Amino acid sequence: MKRLLYIFAAALLLSACSEGRENILKVYNWADYIDEDLLGEFEQWYKEQTGEDVTIIYQTFDINETMLSKIELGHEDYDVVCPSDYIIERMLKNDLILPIDKDFGTTPNYLGNVSPYIAEKLTQIEGDGKDANDYCVCYMWGTVGLLYNPKYVDPQEVDSWDVLANPAYKGKLLVKDAFRDIYTSLLIALNEDELSSGEKDLATLTFDVSDESIAMVEEYINGFKGSVAGWEADFGKEQMTKELAWLNLSWSGDAQWAMDEAADVGIELDYSIPSTGSSVWFDGWVIPKYARNVKAARYFINYMCMPENAIRNMDMTGYVSAIGGDEVLESMMDEEEYDPIDVSYFFGPQADSACVSPVLYPDGAIIERCGIMHDVGTEKLLRMWSRVKGDSASAWTYILIFLVFSGLIFAVVYKYTKKRIRQQRYAKKRKKRNQQKMSR
């Protein structure tokens, strides 16, 4: 409802202004990926900082390609969008995004709050000589790994991707329908020896889409695809919380969501990144080529990098902000729940023994074996993915599809209730963190 009010008010304003739109900011983001209260608060903050009025039109998308098509083919005049890593790379190479001016005058520059680890990963994006850090400010990030139920899956097994081929989990295994994530993760793992010996470099390896490498990954996937109950885009985490599946090749954000939901009904789930290596993903704010309010776009991105806003967005969405620093670190610490791990790569040397969630912030020894995805070999990888999935449908696949579609009506009604539950859960976590902070 709040989002509709933003769109309605802005539409009225647009219809009343036949020339220009210097007081309109069009933001295009993933669904359920922000604390929407921050939108109205930004409008007030922007007025305080610049003396100018601005009204946000906030719209959402579900897949990167929808967003990209509107900009690349439709020349839509969005001012701020939030694409994923490989789409950022594509937009950068195709001159579809503008550099971000980091001079805000008397307003503090919060862009420097982005973790050095994330900034370093952005330098690995191929941009025809352009540094992606000049064109993108990372928003959220995470990893690819294994969500599992320790009641049925031995925790020691999930230290290796080979667990996927264990026939004991046939019909209880779900895999993300995300060819780029899975290819990159398995490519890294299958080159473990070469990476350990120094024969290959992680940053270079992730660009490898040679026929030999694709064939190697395809052969590995074929070794376990007979056990796959479904190639899922979103329903995997729900199936895990209901114990309809025991093992899910998934994203860390979905894993954390599933773990929280399962805990509410007394089911234990956990998440592991195999020690042989995996991949990291991230989404970032960019200003598209056809933006018409670049100034407000810059200020919006700056506003989202304020530590307190980063924490609120994490609390609301359950994903992990790219913002580092002591304030975020302190808010994520929980000495009662987590054992100390080394997350100095993200927060700095003071975090070499921090009690934070290893799902959200993997230990440094694990993260150093994770590379990023690239916009390379798309057609070749799609053909491979099509071959892999082509004859793998099983009775379980159709059962799961039926369950998903039969639950759509219920999901629409239940969506906002679940969102409120999530808000309450993270509010409790925030309250707990504040209490721990006061007791120190």
ZAZADREN-114755 format. One record per residue (C-alpha): residue number from 1; residue in one letter; x, y negated, z negated. Coordinates in nm, 3 decimals, padded with zeros to 5 digits. Each point is the difference from the previous one (the first is absolute). Layout:
// ZAZADREN-114755
mido marke c1 c2 c3
NUM A X Y Z
...
//
This chain:
// ZAZADREN-114755
mido marke c1 c2 c3
1 M 00.000 00.000 00.000
2 K 00.278 -00.239 -00.089
3 R 00.172 00.066 00.333
4 L -00.326 -00.062 00.187
5 L -00.039 -00.333 -00.175
6 Y 00.349 -00.100 00.112
7 I -00.076 00.094 00.358
8 F -00.341 -00.170 -00.002
9 A 00.129 -00.325 -00.146
10 A 00.293 -00.009 00.235
11 A -00.220 00.078 00.299
12 L -00.220 -00.298 -00.084
13 L 00.308 -00.218 -00.028
14 L 00.136 00.125 00.330
15 S -00.328 -00.066 00.177
16 A 00.003 -00.355 -00.133
17 C 00.351 -00.071 00.123
18 S 00.034 -00.002 00.376
19 E 00.363 -00.109 -00.004
20 G 00.281 00.170 -00.192
21 R -00.022 00.194 -00.321
22 E 00.275 -00.135 -00.221
23 N -00.221 00.067 -00.303
24 I -00.070 00.364 00.086
25 L 00.230 00.293 -00.082
26 K -00.080 00.331 00.170
27 V 00.140 00.300 -00.191
28 Y -00.016 00.354 00.145
29 N 00.088 00.274 -00.248
30 W -00.059 00.366 -00.080
31 A -00.326 00.083 -00.179
32 D 00.014 00.004 -00.383
33 Y 00.357 -00.129 00.007
34 I -00.014 -00.318 -00.207
35 D -00.154 -00.151 -00.312
36 E -00.265 -00.202 00.181
37 D -00.025 -00.248 -00.288
38 L 00.338 -00.125 00.116
39 L -00.151 -00.125 00.325
40 G -00.209 -00.269 -00.164
41 E 00.277 -00.077 -00.245
42 F 00.240 -00.052 00.288
43 E -00.231 -00.260 00.151
44 Q 00.016 -00.198 -00.325
45 W 00.377 00.051 -00.036
46 Y 00.059 -00.113 00.359
47 K -00.195 -00.320 -00.068
48 E 00.214 -00.064 -00.308
49 Q 00.324 00.059 00.188
50 T -00.075 -00.183 00.326
51 G -00.297 -00.225 -00.066
52 E -00.176 00.174 00.288
53 D -00.315 00.210 00.007
54 V -00.001 00.352 00.141
55 T -00.269 00.266 00.034
56 I 00.092 00.364 00.050
57 I -00.163 00.227 00.254
58 Y 00.090 00.345 -00.129
59 Q -00.046 00.305 00.223
60 T 00.120 00.360 -00.029
61 F 00.115 00.282 00.228
62 D 00.044 00.375 -00.045
63 I 00.282 00.083 00.243
64 N 00.304 -00.192 00.122
65 E -00.087 00.043 00.364
66 T -00.333 -00.179 -00.039
67 M 00.174 -00.302 -00.147
68 L 00.276 00.006 00.260
69 S -00.240 00.029 00.293
70 K -00.194 -00.306 -00.112
71 I 00.317 -00.206 -00.008
72 E 00.194 00.144 00.293
73 L -00.291 00.038 00.243
74 G -00.267 -00.227 -00.143
75 H 00.233 -00.283 -00.113
76 E -00.203 -00.031 -00.319
77 D 00.109 -00.300 -00.203
78 Y 00.052 00.167 -00.337
79 D 00.239 -00.198 -00.218
80 V 00.118 00.281 -00.229
81 V -00.012 00.375 00.059
82 C 00.144 00.297 -00.187
83 P 00.136 00.269 00.238
84 S 00.202 00.308 -00.091
85 D 00.374 00.039 00.054
86 Y 00.003 00.145 00.351
87 I -00.264 -00.248 00.122
88 I 00.206 -00.286 -00.145
89 E 00.289 00.136 00.206
90 R -00.215 00.012 00.313
91 M -00.137 -00.350 -00.054
92 L 00.349 -00.135 -00.060
93 K 00.139 00.155 00.317
94 N -00.296 -00.125 00.202
95 D 00.021 -00.357 -00.136
96 L -00.343 00.022 -00.163
97 I 00.095 -00.149 -00.336
98 L 00.146 -00.334 -00.104
99 P 00.293 -00.069 -00.232
100 I -00.106 -00.099 -00.352
101 D 00.127 -00.342 -00.109
102 K 00.100 00.039 -00.366
103 D 00.018 -00.371 -00.081
104 F -00.300 -00.086 -00.221
105 G 00.117 -00.341 -00.116
106 T -00.083 -00.053 -00.366
107 T -00.188 00.331 -00.020
108 P 00.218 00.283 -00.138
109 N 00.114 00.261 00.252
110 Y -00.117 00.339 -00.126
111 L 00.107 00.194 00.309
112 G 00.331 00.076 -00.167
113 N -00.184 00.220 -00.249
114 V -00.010 00.282 00.254
115 S 00.220 00.285 -00.124
116 P 00.350 00.011 00.157
117 Y -00.067 00.366 00.081
118 I -00.297 -00.096 00.216
119 A 00.189 -00.288 00.163
120 E 00.281 00.240 00.090
121 K -00.247 00.246 00.153
122 L -00.144 -00.280 00.213
123 T 00.343 -00.064 00.149
124 Q -00.019 00.352 00.148
125 I -00.300 -00.095 00.215
126 E 00.097 -00.026 00.364
127 G -00.085 -00.350 00.119
128 D 00.225 -00.069 00.298
129 G 00.249 -00.183 -00.219
130 K -00.260 -00.162 -00.227
131 D 00.010 00.052 -00.376
132 A -00.344 00.124 -00.105
133 N 00.038 -00.183 -00.331
134 D -00.037 -00.327 00.193
135 Y -00.335 00.115 00.143
136 C -00.153 00.220 -00.267
137 V -00.050 -00.001 -00.377
138 C -00.066 00.349 -00.134
139 Y -00.324 00.042 -00.196
140 M -00.033 00.364 -00.113
141 W 00.217 00.309 00.039
142 G 00.014 00.369 -00.086
143 T 00.131 00.343 00.093
144 V -00.104 00.321 00.175
145 G -00.003 00.309 -00.218
146 L -00.201 00.286 -00.144
147 L -00.307 -00.042 -00.218
148 Y -00.058 00.329 -00.178
149 N -00.195 00.175 -00.272
150 P 00.246 00.157 -00.250
151 K -00.272 00.242 -00.106
152 Y 00.045 00.178 00.333
153 V 00.332 -00.127 00.139
154 D 00.334 00.052 -00.176
155 P 00.155 -00.345 -00.060
156 Q 00.341 00.140 00.094
157 E -00.131 00.091 00.345
158 V -00.090 -00.356 00.095
159 D 00.364 -00.101 -00.015
160 S 00.016 00.134 00.356
161 W -00.220 -00.042 00.306
162 D 00.022 00.378 00.038
163 V -00.286 00.025 -00.249
164 L -00.229 -00.084 00.293
165 A 00.077 00.339 00.153
166 N -00.089 00.200 -00.311
167 P -00.287 00.231 00.107
168 A -00.140 -00.018 -00.353
169 Y -00.136 -00.346 00.085
170 K -00.167 00.092 00.327
171 G -00.331 -00.179 00.027
172 K 00.092 -00.222 -00.295
173 L 00.245 -00.223 00.186
174 L -00.089 -00.341 00.145
175 V 00.229 -00.211 00.218
176 K -00.027 -00.369 00.082
177 D -00.094 -00.054 00.364
178 A 00.291 -00.240 00.035
179 F 00.249 00.124 00.257
180 R 00.259 -00.273 -00.051
181 D 00.015 00.037 -00.379
182 I 00.029 00.376 00.014
183 Y 00.247 00.011 00.286
184 T 00.235 -00.248 -00.169
185 S -00.022 00.172 -00.338
186 L 00.068 00.348 00.137
187 L 00.271 -00.125 00.237
188 I 00.191 -00.139 -00.297
189 A -00.047 00.320 -00.199
190 L 00.111 00.224 00.286
191 N 00.319 -00.204 00.036
192 E 00.087 00.021 -00.369
193 D 00.340 00.163 00.058
194 E 00.102 -00.245 00.272
195 L -00.100 -00.294 -00.218
196 S 00.181 00.138 -00.305
197 S 00.321 00.056 00.197
198 G -00.011 -00.345 00.158
199 E -00.034 00.145 00.348
200 K -00.326 -00.194 00.037
201 D -00.119 -00.329 -00.146
202 L -00.351 -00.036 -00.145
203 A -00.072 -00.338 00.159
204 T 00.102 00.130 00.343
205 L -00.164 00.341 -00.033
206 T -00.347 -00.150 -00.043
207 F 00.018 -00.133 00.358
208 D 00.063 00.351 00.137
209 V -00.282 00.120 00.224
210 S 00.211 00.224 00.220
211 D -00.162 00.309 00.151
212 E 00.221 00.216 -00.221
213 S -00.106 -00.173 -00.322
214 I -00.368 00.001 00.091
215 A 00.021 00.371 00.083
216 M 00.168 00.069 -00.335
217 V -00.270 -00.180 -00.197
218 E -00.276 00.158 00.208
219 E 00.138 00.347 -00.067
220 Y 00.008 -00.075 -00.372
221 I -00.362 -00.120 00.000
222 N -00.107 00.305 00.199
223 G 00.141 00.207 -00.282
224 F -00.268 -00.124 -00.241
225 K -00.285 -00.133 00.215
226 G -00.189 00.328 -00.034
227 S -00.049 -00.080 -00.368
228 V -00.137 -00.349 00.063
229 A -00.365 -00.034 -00.096
230 G -00.028 -00.348 00.145
231 W 00.193 -00.287 00.160
232 E -00.146 -00.288 -00.194
233 A 00.000 -00.376 00.018
234 D -00.164 -00.077 -00.331
235 F -00.197 00.290 -00.147
236 G 00.302 00.188 -00.134
237 K 00.018 -00.180 -00.331
238 E -00.369 00.070 -00.068
239 Q 00.047 00.370 00.074
240 M 00.294 00.012 -00.239
241 T -00.197 -00.158 -00.283
242 K -00.267 00.269 00.042
243 E 00.255 00.286 00.016
244 L -00.123 00.091 00.347
245 A 00.362 -00.041 00.111
246 W 00.317 00.060 -00.200
247 L 00.269 -00.162 00.211
248 N -00.011 -00.315 00.210
249 L 00.274 -00.154 00.213
250 S -00.094 -00.356 -00.084
251 W 00.095 -00.361 -00.067
252 S 00.095 -00.108 -00.351
253 G -00.282 -00.255 -00.014
254 D -00.262 00.267 00.071
255 A 00.177 00.232 -00.243
256 Q -00.020 -00.252 -00.284
257 W -00.367 -00.061 00.074
258 A -00.071 00.374 -00.004
259 M 00.198 00.052 -00.321
260 D -00.196 -00.272 -00.177
261 E -00.336 00.127 00.127
262 A 00.083 00.360 -00.089
263 A 00.112 -00.095 -00.351
264 D -00.344 -00.151 -00.063
265 V -00.157 00.344 00.049
266 G 00.270 00.198 -00.180
267 I 00.195 00.118 00.304
268 E 00.377 -00.037 00.011
269 L 00.169 -00.099 00.326
270 D 00.358 -00.102 00.063
271 Y 00.216 -00.134 00.283
272 S 00.345 00.096 00.122
273 I 00.243 -00.122 00.265
274 P 00.204 00.300 00.118
275 S 00.368 -00.036 -00.082
276 T 00.096 00.066 00.363
277 G -00.135 -00.343 00.094
278 S -00.309 -00.181 00.122
279 S -00.112 -00.341 00.124
280 V -00.120 -00.329 -00.142
281 W -00.277 -00.214 00.146
282 F -00.090 -00.364 -00.049
283 D -00.253 -00.258 00.113
284 G 00.090 -00.365 00.034
285 W -00.147 -00.345 00.057
286 V 00.075 -00.154 00.340
287 I -00.122 -00.306 00.190
288 P -00.123 00.103 00.348
289 K 00.100 -00.183 00.315
290 Y -00.347 -00.147 00.052
291 A -00.046 -00.131 -00.356
292 R -00.149 -00.348 -00.022
293 N 00.066 -00.083 -00.363
294 V 00.362 00.094 -00.055
295 K 00.042 -00.233 -00.297
296 A -00.279 00.156 -00.206
297 A 00.118 00.346 00.110
298 R 00.346 -00.067 -00.143
299 Y -00.144 -00.123 -00.326
300 F -00.231 00.303 -00.022
301 I 00.293 00.239 00.038
302 N 00.196 -00.199 -00.257
303 Y -00.295 00.015 -00.241
304 M -00.021 00.379 00.032
305 C 00.365 00.025 -00.107
306 M -00.061 -00.160 -00.338
307 P 00.071 00.275 -00.259
308 E -00.333 -00.043 -00.178
309 N -00.186 00.034 00.331
310 A 00.206 00.303 00.101
311 I -00.094 00.167 -00.330
312 R -00.368 -00.078 00.050
313 N 00.006 00.145 00.349
314 M 00.164 00.316 -00.131
315 D -00.251 00.030 -00.281
316 M -00.289 -00.038 00.242
317 T 00.121 00.220 00.287
318 G 00.219 00.260 -00.172
319 Y 00.277 -00.055 00.256
320 V 00.352 -00.122 -00.077
321 S 00.101 -00.358 00.069
322 A 00.328 -00.081 00.173
323 I 00.058 -00.268 -00.262
324 G 00.276 00.075 -00.250
325 G 00.133 -00.199 -00.295
326 D -00.027 00.021 -00.376
327 E -00.366 -00.103 -00.023
328 V -00.120 00.282 00.227
329 L 00.238 00.250 -00.161
330 E -00.125 -00.085 -00.348
331 S -00.362 00.035 00.111
332 M 00.067 00.350 00.136
333 M 00.193 00.132 -00.299
334 D -00.167 00.261 -00.217
335 E 00.234 00.169 -00.247
336 E -00.272 00.228 -00.132
337 E -00.097 00.146 00.336
338 Y 00.321 00.012 00.208
339 D 00.355 00.123 -00.046
340 P 00.279 -00.245 00.093
341 I 00.119 00.007 00.361
342 D 00.237 -00.209 00.208
343 V -00.189 -00.261 00.201
344 S 00.283 -00.252 00.012
345 Y -00.013 00.016 00.380
346 F -00.335 -00.180 -00.019
347 F 00.014 -00.217 -00.312
348 G 00.372 -00.052 -00.056
349 P 00.260 00.139 -00.244
350 Q -00.221 -00.062 -00.304
351 A -00.228 00.280 00.130
352 D 00.252 00.284 00.003
353 S -00.201 00.177 -00.271
354 A -00.359 -00.123 00.028
355 C -00.316 00.178 -00.114
356 V -00.212 -00.046 00.313
357 S -00.211 00.235 00.212
358 P 00.223 00.217 00.223
359 V -00.290 00.021 00.246
360 L -00.002 -00.376 00.049
361 Y 00.374 -00.054 -00.042
362 P 00.205 00.314 00.080
363 D 00.334 00.049 -00.169
364 G 00.295 -00.151 00.188
365 A 00.147 00.344 00.071
366 I -00.319 00.089 00.188
367 I -00.059 -00.326 00.183
368 E 00.349 -00.005 00.150
369 R -00.102 00.303 00.207
370 C -00.303 -00.177 00.149
371 G 00.007 -00.184 00.332
372 I -00.250 -00.225 00.177
373 M -00.216 00.071 00.306
374 H 00.050 -00.167 00.336
375 D -00.202 -00.086 00.308
376 V 00.179 00.251 00.223
377 G -00.101 00.299 00.208
378 T -00.372 -00.053 -00.055
379 E -00.122 00.192 00.306
380 K 00.242 00.289 -00.056
381 L -00.094 00.027 -00.366
382 L -00.372 -00.014 00.078
383 R 00.039 00.285 00.249
384 M 00.185 00.203 -00.261
385 W -00.267 -00.076 -00.260
386 S -00.273 00.100 00.244
387 R 00.169 00.332 00.066
388 V 00.042 00.064 -00.371
389 K -00.366 -00.064 -00.084
390 G -00.150 00.139 00.320
391 D -00.057 00.359 -00.110
392 S 00.016 -00.036 -00.376
393 A -00.365 -00.051 -00.082
394 S -00.129 00.248 -00.253
395 A -00.326 00.067 -00.171
396 W 00.125 -00.210 -00.287
397 T 00.054 -00.291 00.239
398 Y -00.364 00.004 00.105
399 I -00.120 00.044 -00.356
400 L 00.201 -00.303 -00.106
401 I -00.128 -00.204 00.294
402 F -00.356 00.094 -00.096
403 L 00.061 -00.100 -00.360
404 V 00.142 -00.334 00.107
405 F -00.285 -00.090 00.231
406 S -00.269 00.127 -00.236
407 G 00.145 -00.231 -00.264
408 L 00.005 -00.315 00.210
409 I -00.338 -00.129 -00.113
410 F 00.089 00.067 -00.361
411 A 00.338 -00.167 00.051
412 V -00.157 -00.323 00.122
413 V -00.218 -00.021 -00.311
414 Y 00.278 00.112 -00.232
415 K 00.276 -00.219 00.144
416 Y -00.060 -00.305 -00.211
417 T -00.052 00.204 -00.316
418 K 00.337 00.167 00.056
419 K 00.158 -00.336 00.060
420 R -00.135 -00.126 -00.332
421 I 00.131 00.310 -00.176
422 R 00.341 -00.063 00.154
423 Q -00.009 -00.362 -00.114
424 Q -00.085 00.108 -00.353
425 R 00.276 00.261 -00.001
426 Y 00.269 -00.245 00.104
427 A -00.138 -00.262 -00.238
428 K 00.054 00.251 -00.282
429 K 00.352 00.062 00.121
430 R 00.066 -00.373 00.011
431 K -00.137 -00.040 -00.353
432 K 00.219 00.286 -00.119
433 R 00.308 -00.159 00.158
434 N -00.079 -00.333 -00.165
435 Q -00.037 00.168 -00.339
436 Q 00.334 00.177 00.044
437 K 00.157 -00.330 00.101
438 M -00.129 -00.172 -00.315
439 S 00.125 00.283 -00.222
440 R 00.361 -00.024 00.126
//
